[in-house]
Amino acid sequence: MLLAGLLDRMIRVGTVGVIDAAGERRTFVGPEPGPKVTIRLHDRAIEWRLLLDGELALGEAWMDQRLTLEEGTLYDLLELVMTNLARADRRGWVGVVQRGLNALRTAYDRNPIWRAKRNIAHHYDLSGELYELFLDSEREYTCAYFPRPEADIEEAQRAKERHIAAKLLLEPGMKVLDMGCGWGALGRYLARTFGVDVTGVTLSKEQVTYANERAAREGLADRCRFFYQDYREVQGRFDRIVSVGMLEHVGKAHYGELFAKIRELLTPDGVVLLHSMGHMAGPAYPNPWIRKYIFPGGYIPALSEVLPALERSGLWLTDCEILRLHYAETLRCWHEKFERNRARIREIYDERFCRMWEFYLIASELSFRVGDLMIFHLQIAKDRHTVPLLRDYMVDRERELLAAERAPRLRAAE
């Protein structure tokens, strides 16, 4: 069995059984308890690919059913693999090969506007119904914020809106730019709740259409407008700039350009809130499977890659917050809803797409549970005096917003 030597060295947690293409079965037991799975490999070629380029080959083998499960679930398999990889010593020849392949994949990492448009369309211009079938009612496709463990995705996404709004110090009439606005949920919330004027930009035509139609239906079209536009093309001045989940699509070669643009657009007493996924253990290569099938051109930064560009811009970092497990819980909720609606999603696409999407959602969740991913919030200003000296205002404002949202429901109940 080609994989025997690798698995002997790799498995330290859990148990994995492997049935190869010839029907030979081997079991590899780690010294620590963990998930127990048995996989079947349906051809010999996939053994070589798993050995030489496992990060890409595992997802492809699952999608194409060249790897199937005899025991356990996909979650069990990925938890076992990712937990053991997190502990693995990658100084051997397999690690050398993998690092070489990753270096080739990321050697040309610039993200000009034409490429950014193509990359965003690949993921976000899929069927609108797909996103209805696994996201919340507002189509928030970014990390939620769980104020209590038992919160559902609707409560957690509304809490995320309040959490971000509290850091923006909004006042009626302010001009707000939402960079990478998605389907417009946050922009609608800010316009509706604070009476601000929101401009949203995204490189997804589907998102622009949906966001403007929904703003019109909700009577917000006069102060909430969305455009098919790259952030580098935006003109004007804004009192507040918010960006949730866009930095992962900017490209590490463009961080200086991003902060220079923010400085150009921001008023002297303006405030920025930047929300992004990040690596807590320093820079890391993008996962090749995610980059090929889910987010082409995507790059999740470490703070050590972002902060030097921010420092050179002359902007002030006025607050930084790390959210550790909120995205794991968000992805769990998305995956559960995806599985409830899997039959309909299969009708829209096919079984291969479903297997690809479940692999993406589960692997992403586990990247936050057992890998090194987290979310960071950077609050930024031009002037050090713009935001209060103490952070208490954030918590106070969140509580005020929650109380105001609950009040109409209480009056209706009476």
C-alpha positions in Angstrom: 0.0 0.0 0.0 1.6 3.3 -1.2 0.2 5.3 1.7 1.3 3.0 4.5 4.6 4.8 5.3 3.0 8.2 5.3 0.0 7.2 7.5 2.3 5.3 9.9 4.1 8.6 10.6 1.2 10.9 10.4 -1.6 9.3 12.5 -1.2 10.4 16.1 -4.9 11.0 16.8 -7.8 8.6 16.0 -8.0 5.6 13.7 -8.1 5.3 10.0 -8.7 2.2 7.9 -7.8 2.2 4.2 -9.0 -0.3 1.6 -6.9 0.2 -1.5 -7.9 -0.5 -5.1 -6.7 -4.1 -4.8 -8.9 -4.7 -1.8 -6.1 -4.8 0.7 -7.0 -3.3 4.0 -4.7 -1.7 6.5 -5.6 0.1 9.8 -3.6 2.9 11.3 -4.2 3.6 15.0 -2.8 6.7 16.7 -1.7 6.7 20.4 -4.4 9.3 21.2 -8.2 8.8 20.9 -10.1 10.5 18.1 -12.3 10.0 15.1 -12.6 6.5 13.6 -13.0 6.2 9.8 -12.5 3.7 7.0 -12.0 4.9 3.5 -12.0 3.0 0.2 -9.8 4.1 -2.7 -11.2 3.1 -6.0 -8.1 3.3 -8.2 -4.4 3.1 -7.7 -3.8 6.5 -9.3 -5.5 8.3 -6.5 -3.1 6.7 -4.0 -0.2 8.4 -5.8 -2.0 11.7 -5.9 -2.8 11.6 -2.2 0.8 10.8 -1.5 2.2 13.6 -3.7 -0.4 16.4 -3.5 -2.8 15.3 -0.7 -4.3 18.8 0.0 -5.7 19.0 -3.5 -6.2 15.3 -4.2 -8.4 14.6 -1.2 -11.1 17.0 -2.1 -11.0 16.0 -5.8 -11.2 12.3 -4.8 -14.2 13.0 -2.6 -16.0 15.0 -5.3 -15.4 12.4 -8.0 -16.3 9.5 -5.6 -12.9 7.9 -6.2 -12.7 8.0 -2.4 -15.7 6.8 -0.4 -16.4 6.0 3.2 -17.1 2.6 4.6 -17.2 3.8 8.2 -17.6 7.3 9.7 -18.7 10.6 8.1 -16.9 13.2 6.0 -16.7 15.4 9.1 -14.9 12.5 10.9 -12.5 12.1 8.1 -11.6 15.7 7.8 -11.3 16.2 11.5 -8.9 13.2 11.7 -6.9 14.5 8.7 -6.7 18.1 9.8 -6.0 17.3 13.5 -3.1 15.1 12.5 -1.8 17.5 9.9 -1.7 20.2 12.5 0.7 18.0 14.5 2.7 16.6 11.6 6.4 17.1 11.1 6.5 18.2 7.4 10.3 18.2 7.0 10.2 14.9 5.0 10.2 14.6 1.2 6.4 14.8 1.0 6.4 18.1 2.8 9.1 19.4 0.5 7.0 18.4 -2.6 3.9 20.0 -1.1 5.7 23.3 -0.3 7.2 23.3 -3.8 3.7 22.9 -5.4 2.2 25.6 -3.2 5.0 28.0 -4.0 4.4 27.4 -7.8 0.7 28.0 -7.2 1.2 31.4 -5.5 4.3 32.6 -7.5 2.1 35.0 -9.4 -0.3 36.5 -6.9 -1.2 39.9 -8.3 -4.9 40.7 -8.5 -5.7 43.4 -11.2 -9.3 44.5 -11.6 -10.0 42.2 -14.6 -8.8 39.1 -12.6 -10.6 40.2 -9.5 -13.9 40.4 -11.5 -13.4 36.9 -12.9 -12.5 35.4 -9.5 -15.5 36.9 -7.7 -17.9 35.8 -10.5 -16.7 32.2 -10.1 -18.1 32.0 -6.6 -20.7 34.7 -6.1 -22.5 34.6 -9.4 -23.9 31.1 -8.8 -27.6 30.5 -8.5 -29.2 33.0 -6.2 -31.4 30.2 -4.9 -28.3 28.2 -3.7 -27.5 31.0 -1.2 -31.1 31.1 0.0 -30.8 27.4 0.7 -27.9 27.6 3.2 -27.6 31.2 4.4 -29.8 33.3 6.7 -32.8 35.3 5.5 -30.6 38.4 4.8 -28.0 36.4 2.8 -25.2 37.3 5.2 -22.2 35.3 3.8 -19.7 36.3 6.4 -18.9 35.2 10.0 -21.7 35.7 12.4 -21.3 36.7 16.0 -22.8 34.4 18.6 -23.8 36.2 21.8 -24.8 32.9 23.4 -23.9 29.3 22.5 -27.5 28.3 21.6 -28.1 31.3 19.2 -29.3 30.3 15.7 -27.9 31.8 12.6 -30.5 34.5 12.4 -29.8 35.8 15.9 -26.1 35.6 15.4 -26.1 37.5 12.1 -28.1 40.3 13.6 -25.7 40.4 16.5 -22.8 40.7 14.0 -24.5 43.7 12.5 -24.9 45.4 15.9 -21.3 44.5 16.8 -19.9 46.1 13.7 -22.2 49.1 13.9 -21.1 49.8 17.5 -17.5 50.2 16.4 -18.4 52.6 13.6 -19.8 55.4 15.8 -22.5 56.3 13.3 -24.6 59.4 13.2 -27.6 60.2 11.0 -26.7 61.7 7.6 -23.2 60.2 7.5 -21.9 58.9 4.2 -20.9 55.2 4.5 -18.9 53.1 2.0 -19.4 49.3 2.2 -16.4 47.7 0.3 -17.3 44.2 -0.8 -21.0 44.7 0.2 -22.2 41.2 -0.7 -26.0 41.1 -1.0 -26.3 44.3 0.9 -27.5 43.1 4.3 -25.2 45.2 6.4 -25.7 48.3 4.2 -29.5 47.9 4.6 -29.2 47.5 8.4 -27.0 50.6 8.7 -29.3 52.7 6.5 -32.4 51.5 8.2 -31.1 51.8 11.8 -29.0 54.9 11.7 -30.3 57.0 8.8 -27.0 57.0 7.0 -26.4 57.2 3.3 -24.8 53.9 2.1 -22.8 53.2 -1.0 -22.0 49.5 -1.6 -19.6 48.1 -4.1 -19.0 44.5 -5.2 -17.7 42.6 -8.2 -20.7 40.3 -8.4 -23.4 41.3 -10.8 -25.8 38.9 -9.1 -25.2 40.6 -5.7 -25.7 44.1 -7.2 -29.0 43.2 -8.7 -30.3 41.5 -5.6 -29.1 44.2 -3.2 -30.7 47.1 -5.2 -34.0 45.2 -5.7 -34.2 44.4 -2.0 -33.3 47.9 -0.9 -36.1 49.2 -3.1 -38.6 46.7 -1.7 -37.7 47.8 1.8 -38.0 51.5 1.0 -34.3 52.2 1.3 -33.4 53.0 -2.3 -33.0 56.7 -1.6 -30.2 56.1 0.9 -28.8 52.6 0.1 -27.3 52.1 -3.4 -25.1 49.3 -4.7 -22.7 49.3 -7.7 -20.8 46.8 -9.8 -17.4 48.3 -9.1 -13.9 47.5 -7.8 -12.9 49.4 -4.6 -10.0 50.9 -6.5 -12.5 52.7 -8.8 -14.5 54.4 -6.1 -14.5 58.2 -5.9 -15.7 60.6 -3.3 -15.3 61.1 0.5 -16.9 59.0 3.2 -17.3 59.5 6.9 -17.3 55.7 7.5 -15.9 52.8 5.6 -16.7 49.2 6.4 -15.4 46.1 4.7 -16.5 42.6 5.8 -14.9 39.7 4.1 -13.3 41.5 1.2 -9.7 41.5 2.3 -9.4 37.8 1.6 -10.0 38.7 -2.1 -7.7 41.7 -2.3 -4.4 39.7 -2.8 -1.4 40.2 -0.6 0.4 42.3 -3.2 -2.3 44.9 -3.0 -2.5 45.7 0.8 -0.6 49.0 0.4 -2.9 50.0 -2.5 -6.0 49.2 -0.4 -4.9 51.3 2.6 -3.9 54.2 0.3 -7.3 54.1 -1.2 -9.0 54.0 2.2 -6.9 57.1 3.2 -7.9 58.9 0.0 -11.7 58.2 0.5 -11.9 58.8 4.3 -12.8 62.2 5.8 -10.4 63.6 8.4 -12.5 62.4 11.3 -13.6 59.2 9.6 -13.6 55.7 11.0 -13.0 52.3 9.2 -13.9 48.8 10.3 -12.1 46.0 8.5 -13.3 42.4 9.1 -11.3 39.5 7.7 -10.3 35.9 8.1 -6.7 35.5 9.2 -4.0 33.0 10.2 -2.9 33.2 13.8 0.3 31.3 13.2 1.8 33.6 10.6 1.6 33.6 6.8 0.5 30.4 5.1 -0.1 29.1 1.6 -3.7 29.1 0.4 -5.3 25.6 0.5 -5.0 24.5 -3.2 -8.3 22.8 -3.3 -10.2 25.8 -1.9 -8.3 28.1 -4.3 -9.1 25.9 -7.3 -12.7 25.1 -6.7 -14.2 27.7 -4.3 -12.2 31.0 -4.1 -9.8 31.3 -7.1 -7.3 34.1 -6.3 -8.2 34.0 -2.6 -5.6 34.6 0.1 -6.1 34.6 3.8 -3.6 36.9 5.4 -1.8 36.9 8.7 -1.9 40.1 10.7 1.9 40.3 10.3 1.2 40.8 6.5 -1.5 43.4 6.9 -0.2 45.6 9.7 3.0 46.7 7.9 0.9 48.1 5.0 -1.4 49.8 7.4 1.6 51.3 9.3 3.1 52.7 6.1 -0.3 54.3 5.1 -0.1 56.7 8.1 -3.6 55.6 9.4 -4.1 54.8 13.0 -5.0 51.3 14.2 -7.4 52.3 17.0 -8.7 48.9 18.0 -8.1 45.2 17.2 -10.3 42.3 18.2 -9.9 38.6 17.5 -12.9 36.3 17.1 -11.8 32.7 17.5 -14.7 30.3 17.1 -17.5 32.4 15.8 -16.9 31.4 12.2 -16.7 27.7 13.1 -20.2 28.0 14.6 -21.4 30.0 11.5 -20.1 27.3 9.2 -21.8 24.6 11.3 -25.1 26.4 10.9 -24.6 26.8 7.1 -23.7 23.1 6.7 -26.7 22.0 8.7 -29.1 24.1 6.5 -27.3 22.9 3.4 -27.9 19.3 4.3 -31.6 20.0 5.0 -31.9 21.4 1.5 -29.5 19.1 -0.2 -32.1 17.4 -2.4 -33.1 20.8 -3.9 -29.5 21.8 -4.4 -28.8 18.6 -6.2 -31.7 19.5 -8.6 -30.2 22.9 -9.3 -26.7 21.5 -9.8 -25.7 17.8 -9.3 -24.3 15.4 -6.8 -20.7 16.3 -7.6 -21.5 19.9 -6.7 -23.1 18.8 -3.5 -20.1 16.8 -2.5 -17.8 19.7 -3.4 -19.9 22.2 -1.3 -20.1 19.9 1.7 -16.4 19.4 1.6 -15.9 23.1 1.5 -18.2 23.9 4.4 -16.9 21.1 6.7 -13.2 21.8 5.9 -13.7 25.5 6.5 -15.4 24.9 9.8 -12.6 22.6 11.0 -10.0 25.2 9.9 -11.3 27.3 12.7 -11.9 24.5 15.2 -8.6 22.6 14.8 -6.6 24.7 12.3 -5.1 28.2 12.8 -7.8 30.4 11.3 -9.6 33.2 13.1 -11.4 36.5 12.4 -9.9 39.8 13.1 -11.5 43.3 13.3 -9.3 46.3 12.7 -10.8 49.7 13.6 -8.9 52.4 11.8 -8.9 56.2 11.8 -7.0 59.1 10.4 -7.0 61.0 13.7 -6.1 59.4 17.0 -8.7 61.6 18.7 -11.6 60.3 16.6 -12.7 57.4 18.8 -13.3 57.4 22.6 -10.4 56.6 24.9 -12.1 53.6 26.4 -13.7 50.6 24.6 -16.8 50.7 26.9 -18.7 52.6 24.2 -18.8 49.5 22.0 -20.6 47.3 24.5 -22.9 50.1 25.6 -23.9 50.8 22.0 -24.6 47.2 21.3 -26.9 46.9 24.3 -28.7 50.0 23.3 -29.3 48.7 19.8 -30.5 45.3 21.0 -32.9 47.0 23.4 -34.2 49.2 20.6 -34.8 46.2 18.4 -36.6 44.3 21.1 -38.9 47.2 22.1 -41.2 47.0 19.1 -41.7 43.3 19.6 -42.5 43.8 23.3 -45.1 46.5 22.4 -46.6 44.3 19.7 -46.9 41.4 22.3 -48.7 43.7 24.7 
